Amino acid sequence: MSAIAVTATGSWAWWLLLIPGWASVLHGQRNLRLMIFHQCAHRNMWGKPRWDRVVGRLVAGLLLIQSFERYQAEHVADHHARHHMTVRDPTVQAILLTLELRPGMTRRRMWATVLGKVASPLFHARFFVARLRSYFHSASVLDRILTPAFHIGVIAVGVLTETWLVVVLGWWLPLVLFFQISNTFRLCVKHTFPDPSIVDRKGRAYFGGLTNAIFLGEAAPSADLPVPRRALRWLRWGLRMAFVHFPSRYLVLTGDTVCHDFHHRYPMARNWADYIFARQRDLEAGQHGWPDYVEVWGLKSAIDFVFDSLRAADPVEYDAQRIAQVSQREMFAAFDD
């Protein structure tokens, strides 16, 4: 659709096809990153480490994100272990150092800070440069040769065939700008910060309480309302489902990210493609010693939920100065955790 919009002549209306074109490309890119790449890192895509590694490396090169081997090591060691949601966790480092959010900040100030970041050309430039550095810093020699050769080759074909604008608008714009905006909002809903009153920082009760599901939708209007009022409520409900919740699901929380709590309880579950229903079955079966599942409805509410937990977090425990010195590459690489 993006190609049609860019190459079509005549009515400006053809350019409207860029919107669904961008959306479909971004959705594919985010699914590759959040679901395929992630499951490969857990050696859980096919359960065959060699093929999981091959696919993970291909995705990293295609999307220009943190090299697969480095991501796999850090993700398992610091994000799915006892350092989860401590200052050693890449997620915490990204929130404190890159987004510059702090305990005690008001929800309003956190929103202003994050929106200021995603609207900043400097933020996106630093983000993309850091993506390149995080990839090439740890990629194999072969990957360092083949990856730029592939991307340069695609651009060269676009120039030679006079379709370079299709390549730029149809692939690179979603890959850089839209991908990073989606990545930032996804970071803001991944995990909650622990309550300072919690002393025992281990076990299922603790770790199970750091992640919640995000259901993208809202209750349908009551059938008991008067007909005119019910009709208006249904109209509002339909518009919000189509233009608020669907874009949130399609562009930000793709794949299994809406039930990330199930993944953290069962990171090696082989039914990863069925996580949403697997979570429901686990809930109905009694949750096997884990605390009750928690869900939040809507992307904005989910971000508010995390912001409120950070506002109440221990400012000493989550003092950004306690984090060991990390490079810009590592700070932005944490967005890919």
RODO-2510 file (C-alpha; in nm, 4 decimals, decimal comma):
residues 337
     n   res          X          Y          Z
     1     m     0,0000     0,0000     0,0000
     2     s     0,2871     0,2360     0,0763
     3     a     0,4346     0,1618    -0,2663
     4     i     0,1033     0,2372    -0,4380
     5     a     0,0673     0,5629    -0,2456
     6     v     0,4167     0,6835    -0,3343
     7     t     0,4132     0,5833    -0,7012
     8     a     0,0533     0,6728    -0,7874
     9     t    -0,0104     0,9866    -0,9854
    10     g    -0,3163     1,2028    -0,9884
    11     s    -0,5345     1,2395    -0,6818
    12     w    -0,3683     1,3216    -0,3519
    13     a    -0,6063     1,0677    -0,1964
    14     w    -0,3647     0,7924    -0,3006
    15     w    -0,1290     0,9198    -0,0325
    16     l    -0,3821     0,8159     0,2306
    17     l    -0,2743     0,4588     0,1581
    18     l     0,0482     0,5424     0,3383
    19     i    -0,1362     0,5182     0,6702
    20     p    -0,2455     0,1517     0,6435
    21     g     0,0826     0,0784     0,4658
    22     w     0,2863     0,2174     0,7538
    23     a     0,0653     0,0375     1,0034
    24     s     0,1077    -0,3022     0,8377
    25     v     0,4845    -0,2625     0,8030
    26     l     0,5256    -0,1480     1,1632
    27     h     0,3050    -0,4329     1,2845
    28     g     0,5256    -0,6823     1,1050
    29     q     0,8441    -0,5245     1,2386
    30     r     0,7155    -0,5217     1,5956
    31     n     0,5948    -0,8825     1,5721
    32     l     0,9373    -0,9881     1,4502
    33     r     1,0984    -0,8113     1,7435
    34     l     0,8562    -0,8725     2,0296
    35     m     0,7499    -1,2271     1,9506
    36     i     0,9839    -1,4068     1,7089
    37     f     1,3142    -1,2529     1,8244
    38     h     1,2112    -1,2819     2,1897
    39     q     1,1121    -1,6481     2,1694
    40     c     1,4315    -1,7274     1,9797
    41     a     1,6279    -1,5734     2,2673
    42     h     1,4588    -1,8198     2,5021
    43     r     1,5439    -2,1033     2,2581
    44     n     1,1725    -2,1570     2,2453
    45     m     1,0742    -2,0733     1,8889
    46     w     1,1149    -2,4272     1,7615
    47     g     1,2980    -2,5737     2,0581
    48     k     1,6034    -2,6128     1,8358
    49     p     1,8783    -2,3748     1,9585
    50     r     2,0659    -2,3695     1,6284
    51     w     1,7656    -2,2608     1,4218
    52     d     1,6462    -2,0226     1,6918
    53     r     1,9885    -1,8577     1,6827
    54     v     1,9881    -1,8326     1,3021
    55     v     1,6451    -1,6682     1,2948
    56     g     1,7347    -1,4391     1,5859
    57     r     2,0453    -1,3178     1,4036
    58     l     1,8491    -1,2584     1,0828
    59     v     1,5843    -1,0549     1,2663
    60     a     1,8483    -0,8484     1,4473
    61     g     2,0174    -0,7647     1,1176
    62     l     1,6918    -0,6852     0,9399
    63     l     1,5621    -0,4548     1,2148
    64     l     1,9031    -0,3186     1,3233
    65     i     1,8533    -0,3885     1,6909
    66     q     2,0812    -0,5272     1,9608
    67     s     2,2811    -0,8263     1,8388
    68     f     2,1069    -1,1529     1,9123
    69     e     2,3803    -1,3136     2,1234
    70     r     2,4196    -1,0073     2,3469
    71     y     2,0451    -0,9682     2,3873
    72     q     1,9980    -1,3343     2,4705
    73     a     2,2673    -1,3288     2,7399
    74     e     2,1458    -1,0078     2,9062
    75     h     1,7774    -1,0908     2,8797
    76     v     1,8067    -1,4266     3,0532
    77     a     2,0678    -1,3225     3,3117
    78     d     1,9409    -0,9804     3,4220
    79     h     1,5739    -0,9693     3,3255
    80     h     1,4544    -1,3221     3,3999
    81     a     1,6593    -1,3768     3,7151
    82     r     1,6973    -1,2411     4,0673
    83     h     1,7967    -0,9000     3,9296
    84     h     1,4526    -0,8515     3,7745
    85     m     1,3326    -0,4925     3,8365
    86     t     1,6489    -0,3959     4,0216
    87     v     1,8945    -0,1347     3,8975
    88     r     2,0742    -0,4174     3,7147
    89     d     1,7667    -0,4898     3,5042
    90     p     1,7918    -0,3333     3,1548
    91     t     1,4256    -0,2277     3,1794
    92     v     1,4923    -0,0246     3,4942
    93     q     1,8062     0,1260     3,3440
    94     a     1,6172     0,2379     3,0342
    95     i     1,3412     0,4008     3,2390
    96     l     1,5740     0,5798     3,4804
    97     l     1,8603     0,6757     3,2497
    98     t     1,7158     0,7068     2,9001
    99     l     1,3613     0,8248     2,9718
   100     e     1,4858     1,0112     3,2811
   101     l     1,1859     0,9171     3,4943
   102     r     1,2305     0,9176     3,8712
   103     p     1,0539     0,7988     4,1870
   104     g     0,8399     1,0761     4,3302
   105     m     0,7571     1,2324     3,9935
   106     t     0,3909     1,3034     3,9361
   107     r     0,2072     1,1080     3,6711
   108     r     0,1579     1,4311     3,4755
   109     r     0,5293     1,5072     3,4742
   110     m     0,6166     1,1532     3,3648
   111     w     0,3759     1,1774     3,0729
   112     a     0,5202     1,5147     2,9737
   113     t     0,8721     1,3721     2,9879
   114     v     0,7909     1,0673     2,7751
   115     l     0,5902     1,2634     2,5179
   116     g     0,8725     1,5148     2,4978
   117     k     1,1135     1,2314     2,4234
   118     v     0,9087     1,0728     2,1446
   119     a     0,8595     1,4162     1,9858
   120     s     1,2317     1,4964     1,9961
   121     p     1,4387     1,4498     1,6765
   122     l     1,7518     1,4360     1,8937
   123     f     1,6069     1,1507     2,0997
   124     h     1,5307     0,9494     1,7861
   125     a     1,8688     1,0238     1,6311
   126     r     2,0488     0,9085     1,9458
   127     f     1,8186     0,6088     1,9684
   128     f     1,8904     0,4952     1,6129
   129     v     2,2653     0,5518     1,6391
   130     a     2,2600     0,3493     1,9604
   131     r     2,0698     0,0719     1,7818
   132     l     2,3421     0,0558     1,5191
   133     r     2,6146     0,0530     1,7815
   134     s     2,4415    -0,2128     1,9904
   135     y     2,4131    -0,4322     1,6822
   136     f     2,7597    -0,3916     1,5351
   137     h     2,9371    -0,3946     1,8726
   138     s     2,8578    -0,7610     1,9338
   139     a     2,7615    -0,8997     1,5925
   140     s     2,9832    -1,1606     1,4309
   141     v     3,2275    -1,0616     1,1577
   142     l     3,0047    -1,2264     0,8989
   143     d     2,6979    -1,0363     1,0215
   144     r     2,8919    -0,7085     1,0152
   145     i     2,9600    -0,7688     0,6468
   146     l     2,6269    -0,9118     0,5318
   147     t     2,3921    -0,6773     0,7186
   148     p     2,5180    -0,3450     0,5750
   149     a     2,5588    -0,5129     0,2350
   150     f     2,1922    -0,6126     0,2413
   151     h     2,0603    -0,2717     0,3473
   152     i     2,2870    -0,0812     0,1086
   153     g     2,1846    -0,3196    -0,1679
   154     v     1,8147    -0,2528    -0,1091
   155     i     1,8758     0,1227    -0,1176
   156     a     2,0847     0,0876    -0,4346
   157     v     1,8074    -0,1076    -0,6075
   158     g     1,5640     0,1655    -0,5065
   159     v     1,7863     0,4327    -0,6563
   160     l     1,8488     0,2411    -0,9793
   161     t     1,4792     0,1661    -1,0288
   162     e     1,3733     0,5143    -0,9193
   163     t     1,1727     0,3673    -0,6312
   164     w     1,3973     0,5016    -0,3571
   165     l     1,1087     0,7045    -0,2138
   166     v     0,9148     0,3797    -0,1644
   167     v     1,2107     0,2350     0,0262
   168     v     1,2500     0,5450     0,2419
   169     l     0,8829     0,6047     0,3215
   170     g     0,7651     0,2457     0,3086
   171     w     1,0417     0,0778     0,5093
   172     w     1,2927     0,3118     0,6710
   173     l     1,0475     0,5613     0,8189
   174     p     0,8530     0,2875     1,0034
   175     l     1,1782     0,1113     1,0972
   176     v     1,3313     0,4187     1,2583
   177     l     1,0704     0,6692     1,3757
   178     f     0,7549     0,4628     1,4225
   179     f     0,9424     0,1604     1,5576
   180     q     1,1111     0,3717     1,8241
   181     i     0,7896     0,5450     1,9289
   182     s     0,6205     0,2066     1,9644
   183     n     0,9221     0,0751     2,1524
   184     t     0,9093     0,3626     2,4003
   185     f     0,5418     0,3182     2,4864
   186     r     0,5917    -0,0573     2,5161
   187     l     0,8739     0,0018     2,7655
   188     c     0,6384     0,2094     2,9790
   189     v     0,3996    -0,0822     3,0392
   190     k     0,6306    -0,3813     3,0755
   191     h     0,6674    -0,4090     3,4531
   192     t     0,5663    -0,2329     3,7716
   193     f     0,8105    -0,1229     4,0389
   194     p     0,7869    -0,3029     4,3752
   195     d     0,6243    -0,1359     4,6723
   196     p     0,8917    -0,0126     4,9178
   197     s     0,7156    -0,1962     5,2012
   198     i     0,7911    -0,5362     5,0460
   199     v     1,0848    -0,6848     5,2343
   200     d     1,0985    -1,0343     5,0892
   201     r     1,2264    -0,9806     4,7352
   202     k     1,2212    -1,3385     4,6173
   203     g     0,9820    -1,6158     4,5341
   204     r     0,6693    -1,6424     4,3255
   205     a     0,4649    -1,4007     4,5336
   206     y     0,7164    -1,1222     4,4704
   207     f     0,8143    -1,1794     4,1081
   208     g     0,4596    -1,2622     4,0028
   209     g     0,3453    -0,9222     4,1255
   210     l     0,5803    -0,7250     3,9001
   211     t     0,3976    -0,7948     3,5740
   212     n     0,0354    -0,7569     3,4723
   213     a    -0,1717    -0,8276     3,1646
   214     i    -0,3055    -0,5466     2,9482
   215     f    -0,6471    -0,5977     2,7936
   216     l    -0,7079    -0,3605     2,5057
   217     g    -1,0784    -0,2956     2,5052
   218     e    -1,3593    -0,1823     2,7315
   219     a    -1,6995    -0,2969     2,8498
   220     a    -1,9890    -0,2719     2,6069
   221     p    -2,2704    -0,0295     2,6956
   222     s    -2,5433    -0,1513     2,9270
   223     a    -2,8573    -0,2878     2,7643
   224     d    -3,0623    -0,1133     3,0344
   225     l    -2,9902     0,2365     2,9039
   226     p    -3,2604     0,4292     2,7172
   227     v    -3,2410     0,3720     2,3418
   228     p    -3,1066     0,7174     2,2386
   229     r    -2,8453     0,7164     2,5122
   230     r    -2,7534     0,3541     2,4415
   231     a    -2,7068     0,4333     2,0726
   232     l    -2,4652     0,7148     2,1568
   233     r    -2,2764     0,4914     2,3988
   234     w    -2,2447     0,2222     2,1326
   235     l    -2,1156     0,4804     1,8855
   236     r    -1,8576     0,6000     2,1361
   237     w    -1,7639     0,2410     2,2209
   238     g    -1,7166     0,1525     1,8549
   239     l    -1,5034     0,4582     1,7854
   240     r    -1,2798     0,3912     2,0863
   241     m    -1,2384     0,0253     1,9939
   242     a    -1,1471     0,1182     1,6356
   243     f    -0,9288     0,4245     1,6913
   244     v    -0,7834     0,3761     2,0417
   245     h    -0,7665     0,0108     2,1396
   246     f    -0,7076    -0,1451     1,7972
   247     p    -0,4076     0,0793     1,7150
   248     s    -0,2674     0,0091     2,0626
   249     r    -0,2901    -0,3641     1,9963
   250     y    -0,1749    -0,3536     1,6348
   251     l     0,1097    -0,1044     1,6673
   252     v     0,2374    -0,1172     2,0262
   253     l     0,1359    -0,4302     2,2160
   254     t     0,1707    -0,6808     1,9348
   255     g     0,2022    -1,0553     1,9667
   256     d     0,1930    -1,2003     2,3168
   257     t     0,2879    -0,8781     2,4952
   258     v    -0,0639    -0,8266     2,6291
   259     c    -0,0130    -1,1265     2,8582
   260     h     0,3508    -1,0721     2,9489
   261     d     0,2704    -1,1829     3,3030
   262     f     0,2144    -1,5397     3,1818
   263     h     0,5501    -1,5347     3,0030
   264     h     0,7341    -1,4323     3,3200
   265     r     0,5699    -1,7151     3,5106
   266     y     0,6391    -1,9721     3,2401
   267     p     0,9182    -1,8321     3,0187
   268     m     0,9816    -2,1679     2,8512
   269     a     0,6175    -2,2574     2,7861
   270     r     0,6065    -2,4127     2,4404
   271     n     0,2549    -2,2869     2,3689
   272     w     0,3851    -1,9317     2,3263
   273     a     0,1607    -1,8741     2,0230
   274     d    -0,1396    -1,9450     2,2459
   275     y    -0,0323    -1,7406     2,5505
   276     i    -0,3567    -1,5444     2,5819
   277     f    -0,5657    -1,8586     2,6183
   278     a    -0,2932    -2,0392     2,8139
   279     r    -0,3053    -1,7575     3,0688
   280     q    -0,6811    -1,7965     3,1048
   281     r    -0,6473    -2,1731     3,1496
   282     d    -0,3805    -2,1183     3,4147
   283     l    -0,6038    -1,8697     3,5960
   284     e    -0,8945    -2,1144     3,5958
   285     a    -0,6671    -2,3964     3,7162
   286     g    -0,5667    -2,2046     4,0291
   287     q    -0,2385    -2,0475     3,9099
   288     h    -0,0208    -2,3215     4,0618
   289     g     0,1199    -2,1327     4,3573
   290     w     0,1544    -1,7956     4,1877
   291     p    -0,0297    -1,4854     4,3124
   292     d    -0,3548    -1,3787     4,1506
   293     y    -0,3259    -1,2449     3,8001
   294     v    -0,3736    -0,8703     3,7609
   295     e    -0,4936    -0,7001     3,4452
   296     v    -0,5292    -0,3389     3,3379
   297     w    -0,7661    -0,2260     3,0640
   298     g    -0,6289     0,0073     2,7972
   299     l    -0,2807     0,1265     2,7008
   300     k    -0,3055     0,4626     2,8768
   301     s    -0,4306     0,3014     3,1978
   302     a    -0,1462     0,0494     3,1783
   303     i     0,1107     0,3287     3,1457
   304     d    -0,0518     0,5140     3,4362
   305     f    -0,0314     0,1931     3,6403
   306     v     0,3450     0,1684     3,5869
   307     f     0,3994     0,5417     3,6407
   308     d     0,2127     0,5256     3,9716
   309     s     0,4297     0,2347     4,0854
   310     l     0,7453     0,4308     3,9995
   311     r     0,6161     0,7399     4,1780
   312     a     0,5726     0,5303     4,4955
   313     a     0,9016     0,3399     4,4547
   314     d     1,1943     0,3753     4,6951
   315     p     1,4002     0,6750     4,5715
   316     v     1,7150     0,5346     4,7324
   317     e     1,6780     0,1912     4,5767
   318     y     1,6022     0,3427     4,2362
   319     d     1,8538     0,6251     4,2437
   320     a     1,9904     0,6554     3,8911
   321     q     2,3353     0,7311     4,0317
   322     r     2,3495     0,3781     4,1734
   323     i     2,3520     0,2336     3,8252
   324     a     2,6991     0,1441     3,7064
   325     q     2,8223     0,3612     3,4217
   326     v     2,6740     0,2386     3,0958
   327     s     2,7209     0,3627     2,7427
   328     q     2,4531     0,5172     2,5243
   329     r     2,4556     0,1914     2,3319
   330     e     2,3639    -0,0108     2,6406
   331     m     2,1036     0,2375     2,7633
   332     f     1,9095     0,2336     2,4390
   333     a     1,9672    -0,1388     2,3955
   334     a     1,7661    -0,1824     2,7149
   335     f     1,4597    -0,0692     2,5208
   336     d     1,4818    -0,4012     2,3383
   337     d     1,4682    -0,6122     2,6524
***
